[in-house]
Amino acid sequence: MKIFMIAAHLINYRSKTDMSVNLTFATQELTPEQMASVHYALNKVGFLAFSPDPFTSQELEELDNLKVEFDDTEKSPSQRLRAVLYRLWEQKNEGYDLFTDYYKAKMEMIINHFKNKLL
């Protein structure tokens, strides 16, 4: 994927319980090419570089040379499942006000699914 740059205004941030942060940016009207780049990047992991001033040539060169691979190998499978369930709860909590209640219910559902497959 190619790098794209868009002038943006950082308008909000929100700390999350898993120590991550949601950042919200606003842009001016985008060209169709910029919109295509944004759409292609949706739900992908990447780098975010932000500066209130234009990037220098050296900074742009450093950005071009970034080669870090993102993966989930630092987390155990159970930690990854919990993180995915948390994101799902954020998007659709299914009536559960607390994540712990949602997590227990979903884990019970997963356990029963595999328990039913036992001979």
Backbone torsions as a table, in degrees:
resi	resn	phi	psi	omega
1	MET	NA	139.3	179.6
2	LYS	-82.2	155.8	176.4
3	ILE	-77.6	139.3	172.7
4	PHE	-129.1	148.4	179.3
5	MET	-123.2	135.3	179.8
6	ILE	-135.7	132.6	173.8
7	ALA	-66.8	130.9	-176.2
8	ALA	-144.2	158.6	179.5
9	HIS	-115.5	119.5	176.0
10	LEU	-74.1	112.9	-174.0
11	ILE	-107.8	-16.0	-178.0
12	ASN	-164.6	154.5	169.3
13	TYR	-143.0	154.2	180.0
14	ARG	-143.1	123.4	175.7
15	SER	-74.6	143.9	-178.9
16	LYS	-116.8	163.0	-176.1
17	THR	-65.3	-25.1	-180.0
18	ASP	-88.2	14.7	177.7
19	MET	75.3	4.3	173.7
20	SER	-85.1	175.4	-177.9
21	VAL	-135.3	134.1	170.8
22	ASN	-90.3	128.2	176.7
23	LEU	-112.0	138.7	178.1
24	THR	-120.3	125.5	178.5
25	PHE	-117.9	151.8	172.6
26	ALA	-122.3	143.5	179.1
27	THR	-122.4	167.9	168.2
28	GLN	-80.1	-177.8	-179.4
29	GLU	-58.0	135.6	-177.8
30	LEU	-100.5	152.1	174.5
31	THR	-74.5	163.0	176.6
32	PRO	-58.2	-34.9	179.0
33	GLU	-66.8	-42.0	178.1
34	GLN	-65.0	-41.8	178.1
35	MET	-62.3	-39.4	177.8
36	ALA	-62.5	-41.0	178.4
37	SER	-64.9	-42.8	178.7
38	VAL	-62.8	-45.3	-179.4
39	HIS	-62.1	-41.9	179.7
40	TYR	-63.8	-33.8	-177.2
41	ALA	-80.5	-10.8	-176.7
42	LEU	-56.8	131.3	179.3
43	ASN	64.7	19.3	175.1
44	LYS	-105.7	154.1	176.8
45	VAL	-92.4	137.8	-179.8
46	GLY	-161.5	-163.1	179.5
47	PHE	-104.4	149.7	173.5
48	LEU	-125.1	122.6	176.2
49	ALA	-117.9	129.2	-178.8
50	PHE	-134.0	135.7	176.6
51	SER	-148.2	135.6	176.4
52	PRO	-69.7	-14.3	177.7
53	ASP	-113.7	156.5	176.9
54	PRO	-58.0	147.0	179.0
55	PHE	-69.2	143.8	175.4
56	THR	-79.2	166.8	177.8
57	SER	-59.5	-40.2	179.5
58	GLN	-64.6	-42.4	178.9
59	GLU	-64.1	-41.2	178.1
60	LEU	-63.4	-38.4	177.6
61	GLU	-64.1	-42.7	177.7
62	GLU	-61.5	-40.7	178.5
63	LEU	-63.8	-41.0	179.1
64	ASP	-63.8	-28.2	-176.2
65	ASN	-89.4	-1.0	179.2
66	LEU	-64.6	128.3	-176.7
67	LYS	-134.3	21.1	-176.7
68	VAL	-68.6	136.6	175.4
69	GLU	-94.0	129.7	176.9
70	PHE	-97.7	132.6	173.3
71	ASP	-154.6	178.2	-176.9
72	ASP	-104.3	21.9	-174.3
73	THR	-70.8	-15.9	179.7
74	GLU	-76.3	-20.6	-179.1
75	LYS	-102.1	147.3	174.8
76	SER	-73.7	160.7	177.5
77	PRO	-56.0	-37.0	179.4
78	SER	-69.3	-35.7	176.5
79	GLN	-66.8	-39.1	178.0
80	ARG	-64.3	-43.2	179.0
81	LEU	-62.6	-43.8	178.8
82	ARG	-60.9	-42.7	179.5
83	ALA	-63.5	-40.9	178.4
84	VAL	-65.6	-43.1	178.3
85	LEU	-63.9	-36.5	177.7
86	TYR	-62.6	-45.3	179.0
87	ARG	-62.1	-40.6	178.0
88	LEU	-62.3	-43.9	178.2
89	TRP	-61.2	-39.5	177.7
90	GLU	-60.9	-39.0	-177.0
91	GLN	-80.0	-36.0	-177.8
92	LYS	-152.6	97.0	-171.6
93	ASN	-80.3	-5.2	176.3
94	GLU	52.7	33.1	176.7
95	GLY	89.1	-2.6	179.0
96	TYR	-88.8	119.3	178.6
97	ASP	-76.3	-31.0	-179.2
98	LEU	-109.9	137.1	178.6
99	PHE	-62.7	-36.0	-178.2
100	THR	-59.9	-38.6	177.5
101	ASP	-67.5	-43.0	178.3
102	TYR	-61.3	-45.0	-178.6
103	TYR	-60.6	-46.6	179.7
104	LYS	-61.4	-42.5	-179.2
105	ALA	-65.1	-44.9	-179.6
106	LYS	-67.4	-40.2	178.8
107	MET	-64.9	-39.5	177.3
108	GLU	-62.1	-40.0	177.8
109	MET	-63.2	-43.5	179.5
110	ILE	-65.6	-44.3	179.4
111	ILE	-60.5	-46.9	179.7
112	ASN	-63.6	-36.1	177.7
113	HIS	-57.5	-47.3	-178.3
114	PHE	-79.2	-29.6	176.7
115	LYS	-62.8	-38.3	179.4
116	ASN	-67.0	-16.7	179.4
117	LYS	-87.1	-10.1	179.5
118	LEU	-69.2	145.0	179.1
119	LEU	-83.0	NA	NA
